[in-house]
Amino acid sequence: MIEVTHEAYTRLVQKAAHQENHIFRLGLTGGGCGGMEYSFDYCSETYSSDLVLDWGRIAFRISPDSAPYIEGLTLDYKIEGLNEGFVFVNPKETYRCGCGESINFNL
């Protein structure tokens, strides 16, 4: 379903170590100039229809609506100069705005 690089996995495990919740919700929301944005945060609500991806010390929950867009995504973590953060590499994206936050798909 998705790939998680070693750098991203290590950072997620570090972040989760300070939380009771080791589950992250990964999905898409409407917004931005491209029409959609990735949403990625600790999972506060669970639904029986969620797709659950167990990665050992962390897990992901993905809504069925987001799953077709996220299929094949690679979650990475990059440090470039003073900037660092999670990076979504998705071959299904057809457009990414200049700020890099807003995306679109042609599914």
Stockholm file with secondary structure:
# STOCKHOLM 1.0

chainA/1-107         MIEVTHEAYTRLVQKAAHQENHIFRLGLTGGGCGGMEYSFDYCSETYSSDLVLDWGRIAFRISPDSAPYIEGLTLDYKIEGLNEGFVFVNPKETYRCGCGESINFNL
#=GR chainA/1-107 SS CCEECHHHHHHHHHHHTTSSCCEEEEEEEEETTTEEEEEEEECCCCCTTCEEEECSSCEEEECTTTHHHHTTCEEEEEEETTEEEEEEECTTEEEECTTSSEEEECC
#=GC SS_cons         CCEECHHHHHHHHHHHTTSSCCEEEEEEEEETTTEEEEEEEECCCCCTTCEEEECSSCEEEECTTTHHHHTTCEEEEEEETTEEEEEEECTTEEEECTTSSEEEECC
//
